[in-house]
Amino acid sequence: MDLTLRKPEEIVKLLCGRLRKERLAQRMTQADVAARAGIGVNTVSNLEAGRNVGFENLVKVAMVLGRVNELEALFAPLKGPRLRRD
């Protein structure tokens, strides 16, 4: 997936849709995820809808869904030369 030509709101929509699909693929309700993550159902709903929630809540949901490795790789050091963007 090439995200370089997308607007931030398009990326948010795409990722939130993926989060919802992952939850449904695991046959979990928003209430299930919320209970296991220790957050409110409204927070899960807001996250799936792309509304602002704390980053810590995103991490909690990723942990419940078994997807924390993707977050860990998010800002991992790149190998080789990097282009500098200011």
Beta strands, then each sheet from edge to edge (+ up, - down):
end
